[in-house]
């Protein structure tokens, strides 16, 4: 037991040493360019650690997988363009590549995957992730081996059994490490030299090293984060002017561009220390994730407009987080036009249907004053607010402010 703990301590010490920033990783646009040529991209800094035979084995497993798989191995460290977050790397790469499937990478010996355009809740993905990470007892094995095991497991007929065996072993290991060994007479008589102290001291060191690892990562992220210029727009009025006349493909591309800029802005901002700023940044991250989820759902035009609304909401939340962290007043939020969020121009509240007050652009207010119906966004031939979509139930967030959370809970699917 002591030998195992010593090995764990050594591993954590190595983790601390590895917390120093690595060489700059391949840019997202270059990763996407590489994935268009091969579903496996390895950063040049890691090339020597990924033998050609292992690459071929991964590519064979990808060919046999039930879903498209995109594997990316690049250095991921605190303070890099992804904020040290493997999931954000996969989000950005998916945004650049624009193809659905399972994206996978390995960070700090832990494999992370993200599913786009397929059911990410399927047990085989979760089970394959556990098998890829922990079926082997060698937690320091090369990254490429974890990727190969994960991808191969996706089509393995015995995946459920392998997952159950791995999960049982991990649970038993956790239980053994969480309780001290039973005391013996010798332990009770010993004054500091018994087996009990032999257990207690390494666990104390282990806990301290783990806490130090977290502290080092947090400090390094803050040290390398640069505040974004306060006058740098996240989403400008011109985007909505273009969105009003854009076709679905064009609007999707605009949303993708805003999301990439959004992720870059968050990376440069880092983690705020102000608690209120942290809450607003978390809201921004929720909106970002929700917009990504919408884009992965085979969206129609009304859904793409919802993604644009989420980006706008997240942009305002991020700007508020930056202002709070800097001690500045939070920017005023101008709501989008209720009848069609793509309508450009400022909005003002207007009474509608005798019982609701909604924000409307100047053109829509003029139509209402003239007794004509405004030019509303259409959903399957009807005004979007006459359907039973999530957008209609929430008024694109006008009636229900938790739009991002509701998308995250899976309420995006249509009811007719």
C-alpha positions in Angstrom: 0.0 0.0 0.0 2.8 2.4 0.9 4.5 1.7 -2.4 1.3 2.5 -4.3 0.9 5.7 -2.4 4.5 6.7 -3.0 3.8 6.1 -6.7 0.8 8.3 -6.6 2.7 11.0 -4.8 5.4 10.9 -7.4 2.7 11.2 -10.1 1.3 14.3 -8.5 4.7 15.8 -8.1 5.2 15.2 -11.8 1.8 16.9 -12.4 3.0 19.9 -10.5 6.2 20.1 -12.6 4.1 19.7 -15.8 1.9 22.6 -14.8 4.4 25.0 -16.5 3.1 26.3 -19.8 4.1 24.1 -22.8 4.9 25.3 -26.3 2.1 27.0 -28.1 -0.4 24.4 -29.4 -1.4 24.2 -33.0 -4.0 26.9 -33.9 -7.6 25.8 -34.2 -7.7 26.7 -37.9 -4.7 24.5 -38.5 -6.2 21.6 -36.5 -9.4 21.9 -38.6 -7.3 21.9 -41.8 -5.5 18.8 -40.6 -8.8 17.0 -39.7 -10.1 17.6 -43.2 -7.2 15.5 -44.4 -7.1 12.9 -41.6 -9.4 12.2 -38.6 -6.3 12.1 -36.4 -4.2 15.3 -35.8 -1.1 15.2 -33.6 0.7 18.4 -32.6 4.3 18.5 -33.8 5.4 18.9 -30.1 3.9 15.5 -29.4 4.9 13.7 -32.6 7.8 11.8 -31.1 5.5 10.3 -28.4 3.1 9.0 -31.0 4.6 6.1 -33.1 3.4 5.5 -36.6 2.1 2.1 -35.6 -0.2 3.6 -32.9 -1.5 6.2 -35.4 -2.4 3.5 -37.8 -4.2 1.5 -35.1 -6.2 4.6 -34.1 -7.1 5.3 -37.8 -8.3 1.6 -38.2 -10.4 2.0 -35.1 -11.9 5.2 -36.4 -12.8 3.5 -39.6 -14.7 0.8 -37.7 -16.5 3.3 -35.3 -20.3 3.7 -35.5 -19.9 7.5 -35.6 -17.5 9.9 -37.3 -14.6 10.4 -34.9 -12.1 13.3 -34.8 -9.1 12.8 -32.6 -6.9 15.7 -31.6 -3.7 15.4 -29.6 -2.2 18.9 -28.7 -0.6 20.3 -25.5 -3.3 21.8 -23.3 -2.1 23.9 -20.3 -3.5 26.5 -18.0 -3.3 29.9 -19.7 -3.3 28.7 -23.2 -5.9 29.8 -25.8 -8.3 27.1 -24.4 -7.9 28.2 -20.8 -6.5 24.7 -20.1 -10.0 23.3 -20.8 -10.0 20.2 -23.0 -13.8 20.6 -23.6 -13.3 24.1 -24.9 -10.7 22.9 -27.2 -13.1 20.4 -28.7 -15.8 23.1 -28.9 -13.5 25.4 -30.8 -12.3 22.7 -33.2 -15.8 21.6 -33.9 -16.7 25.2 -34.7 -13.8 25.4 -37.1 -14.4 22.1 -38.8 -18.2 22.2 -38.8 -18.7 18.5 -39.0 -20.8 16.3 -36.6 -19.4 13.4 -34.8 -17.4 12.5 -31.7 -14.4 14.7 -30.9 -11.8 13.3 -28.5 -8.6 14.6 -26.9 -6.4 13.8 -23.9 -5.4 16.3 -21.2 -3.3 15.6 -18.1 -3.6 11.9 -18.8 -7.5 12.2 -18.9 -9.4 11.5 -22.0 -12.2 13.9 -22.8 -14.8 13.6 -25.6 -17.6 15.8 -26.9 -20.5 14.7 -29.2 -22.0 16.9 -31.8 -25.0 16.1 -33.9 -25.5 12.7 -32.3 -27.0 11.6 -29.0 -24.2 12.5 -26.5 -26.2 10.8 -23.7 -25.9 7.3 -25.2 -24.4 4.9 -22.7 -21.8 3.6 -25.1 -20.0 7.0 -25.3 -19.9 7.3 -21.5 -18.9 3.7 -21.0 -16.2 3.9 -23.7 -14.8 7.0 -22.0 -14.5 5.1 -18.7 -12.9 2.2 -20.4 -10.5 4.4 -22.4 -9.4 6.2 -19.3 -9.3 3.5 -16.6 -9.4 0.0 -18.0 -5.7 -0.1 -17.9 -4.0 0.2 -14.6 -1.2 2.2 -16.1 -2.5 5.7 -15.7 0.7 7.1 -17.2 0.3 5.3 -20.5 0.8 7.3 -23.7 -2.2 9.5 -24.8 -2.6 7.7 -28.1 -3.3 4.4 -26.4 -6.2 5.9 -24.4 -7.6 7.3 -27.6 -7.2 4.0 -29.4 -8.9 2.1 -26.5 -11.8 4.6 -26.4 -12.4 4.6 -30.2 -12.2 0.8 -30.4 -14.6 0.4 -27.5 -17.3 2.3 -29.4 -17.8 -0.8 -31.6 -16.8 -3.5 -29.1 -19.5 -6.0 -28.5 -18.3 -6.5 -24.9 -18.2 -2.8 -24.0 -20.9 -3.1 -21.3 -19.1 -5.9 -19.5 -15.7 -4.1 -19.7 -17.3 -1.0 -18.4 -18.9 -2.8 -15.5 -15.6 -4.5 -14.6 -13.7 -1.2 -14.8 -16.3 0.7 -12.8 -16.3 -2.0 -10.1 -12.5 -2.0 -9.7 -12.5 1.8 -9.5 -15.2 1.8 -6.8 -13.3 -0.8 -4.8 -10.0 1.1 -5.1 -11.8 4.3 -3.9 -13.2 2.5 -0.9 -9.8 1.1 0.0 -8.1 4.5 -0.2 -10.9 6.3 1.7 -10.6 4.2 4.9 -7.5 3.3 7.0 -6.5 -0.3 7.4 -7.8 -2.0 10.5 -5.7 -1.4 13.7 -3.7 -4.1 15.3 -2.4 -4.6 18.8 1.0 -3.5 17.7 -0.5 -0.3 16.2 -2.3 0.5 19.4 0.8 0.0 21.5 3.1 1.9 19.1 3.9 5.5 19.8 4.2 7.1 16.4 5.9 4.2 14.6 2.9 1.9 14.0 1.1 1.0 10.8 -1.5 3.7 11.4 1.0 6.5 11.1 2.5 4.8 8.1 -0.9 5.3 6.4 -1.7 8.8 7.8 1.5 10.5 6.7 1.4 9.6 3.0 -2.3 10.4 2.8 -1.5 13.8 4.3 1.2 14.4 1.8 -1.0 13.2 -1.0 -3.8 15.6 0.0 -1.4 18.5 0.2 0.1 17.8 -3.2 -3.3 17.5 -4.7 -4.3 20.9 -3.2 -1.1 22.4 -4.4 -1.7 21.1 -7.9 -5.1 22.8 -8.0 -3.5 26.0 -6.6 -0.7 26.0 -9.2 -3.2 25.6 -12.0 -5.5 28.4 -10.8 -2.6 30.8 -10.3 -1.1 30.0 -13.7 -4.4 30.5 -15.4 -4.9 33.9 -13.8 -1.3 34.9 -14.5 -1.6 34.1 -18.2 -5.1 35.5 -18.7 -5.2 39.0 -20.3 -8.2 41.2 -19.9 -9.9 41.8 -23.2 -10.2 45.5 -24.3 -13.4 46.9 -23.0 -14.3 48.4 -26.4 -13.8 45.2 -28.3 -17.3 44.2 -29.6 -18.4 40.6 -29.2 -21.4 40.9 -31.5 -22.0 44.0 -33.4 -25.2 45.6 -34.9 -23.9 44.7 -38.4 -24.3 41.0 -37.5 -28.0 41.4 -37.0 -28.3 43.6 -40.1 -26.7 40.7 -42.1 -28.7 38.1 -40.3 -32.0 39.6 -41.3 -31.4 38.7 -45.0 -29.0 35.8 -44.6 -29.9 32.3 -45.7 -29.6 29.4 -43.2 -26.1 28.5 -44.2 -24.9 32.1 -44.0 -26.5 32.6 -40.6 -25.0 29.4 -39.3 -21.6 30.6 -40.4 -22.1 34.0 -38.7 -23.0 32.3 -35.5 -20.0 30.0 -35.7 -17.7 33.0 -36.2 -19.3 34.7 -33.2 -18.8 31.6 -31.1 -15.1 31.3 -32.0 -14.6 34.9 -31.1 -16.6 34.3 -27.9 -14.3 31.5 -26.9 -11.2 33.5 -27.6 -12.5 36.4 -25.6 -13.2 34.1 -22.6 -9.7 32.6 -22.9 -8.1 36.1 -22.8 -10.3 37.2 -19.9 -9.5 34.3 -17.5 -11.3 33.5 -14.3 -12.6 36.5 -12.4 -12.0 36.9 -8.6 -15.2 38.9 -8.0 -18.0 36.5 -7.1 -20.7 38.4 -9.0 -18.3 38.5 -12.0 -17.9 34.7 -11.7 -21.6 34.2 -11.8 -22.0 36.3 -15.0 -19.1 34.5 -16.6 -20.7 31.2 -15.8 -23.9 32.5 -17.4 -21.9 33.4 -20.5 -20.4 29.9 -20.6 -23.8 28.3 -20.3 -25.1 30.4 -23.2 -22.0 29.4 -25.3 -22.6 25.7 -24.6 -26.3 26.1 -25.4 -25.6 27.8 -28.7 -23.2 25.0 -29.6 -25.9 22.5 -28.7 -28.4 24.2 -31.0 -25.9 24.2 -33.9 -25.4 20.4 -33.3 -29.2 19.7 -33.6 -29.7 20.0 -37.3 -31.2 23.4 -36.9 -33.8 25.1 -39.0 -33.8 28.9 -39.5 -35.8 29.5 -36.3 -33.2 27.5 -34.3 -30.3 29.4 -35.8 -31.9 32.6 -34.7 -32.2 31.0 -31.3 -28.4 30.3 -31.4 -27.8 34.0 -32.3 -30.0 35.1 -29.4 -27.9 32.8 -27.1 -24.7 34.3 -28.4 -26.0 37.8 -27.8 -27.1 36.8 -24.3 -23.7 35.3 -23.5 -21.9 38.3 -24.9 -23.8 40.6 -22.6 -23.1 38.4 -19.6 -19.4 38.3 -20.5 -19.2 42.0 -20.8 -21.0 42.4 -17.4 -18.4 40.0 -15.9 -15.5 42.0 -17.2 -17.1 45.2 -16.0 -17.7 43.9 -12.5 -14.2 42.5 -12.3 -12.8 45.9 -13.3 -15.1 47.8 -10.9 -16.9 49.5 -13.8 -20.7 49.8 -14.2 -22.2 47.0 -16.2 -23.2 47.8 -19.8 -26.9 48.5 -20.5 -28.6 45.6 -22.3 -30.8 46.6 -25.2 -33.3 43.7 -25.8 -33.7 42.3 -29.3 -36.9 42.7 -31.3 -39.5 40.2 -30.1 -41.1 39.6 -33.5 -37.8 38.8 -35.2 -34.6 39.0 -33.1 -32.7 39.6 -36.4 -34.4 43.0 -36.9 -31.7 45.7 -36.7 -32.1 48.9 -34.7 -32.9 49.8 -31.1 -36.1 48.5 -29.4 -38.7 49.9 -27.1 -41.5 48.2 -25.1 -44.8 47.9 -26.8 -48.2 46.6 -25.7 -49.2 43.5 -27.8 -52.4 41.6 -27.8 -53.7 43.6 -24.9 -51.9 41.6 -22.3 -48.2 41.5 -23.1 -45.5 44.1 -23.2 -42.7 43.1 -25.6 -39.6 44.8 -27.0 -40.1 45.8 -30.7 -37.9 47.5 -33.3 -39.1 50.8 -34.9 -40.5 49.0 -38.0 -42.5 46.6 -35.9 -43.8 49.3 -33.7 -45.0 51.2 -36.8 -46.8 48.2 -38.1 -48.6 47.7 -34.8 -49.7 51.4 -34.7 -51.1 51.0 -38.2 -53.0 48.0 -37.1 -51.0 45.6 -39.2 -49.2 42.4 -38.0 -45.4 42.9 -37.8 -43.0 41.1 -40.1 -42.5 38.1 -37.7 -40.0 35.3 -38.1 -41.7 32.3 -39.6 -41.5 28.7 -38.2 -42.9 26.1 -40.6 -45.1 28.7 -42.3 -46.4 30.3 -39.0 -45.2 33.1 -36.9 -42.7 31.6 -34.5 -44.6 32.5 -31.4 -47.7 30.5 -32.5 -45.8 27.2 -32.4 -44.9 24.9 -29.5 -41.2 25.2 -29.8 -38.8 26.1 -26.9 -38.4 29.5 -28.5 -42.2 30.2 -28.4 -42.5 28.9 -24.9 -39.8 31.2 -23.7 -40.3 34.1 -26.1 -36.6 33.7 -27.1 -35.8 34.4 -23.5 -38.2 37.4 -23.1 -40.6 35.5 -20.9 -38.2 33.0 -19.4 -34.7 34.2 -18.7 -33.2 30.7 -18.2 -33.1 30.0 -22.0 -29.5 28.6 -21.9 -30.3 26.3 -19.0 -33.4 25.0 -20.7 -31.5 24.2 -23.9 -28.9 22.5 -21.7 -31.6 20.4 -20.1 -32.7 19.0 -23.5 -35.8 21.1 -24.0 -34.8 22.0 -27.6 -36.7 19.1 -29.2 -39.9 20.1 -30.8 -43.4 19.1 -29.6 -45.2 20.0 -32.9 
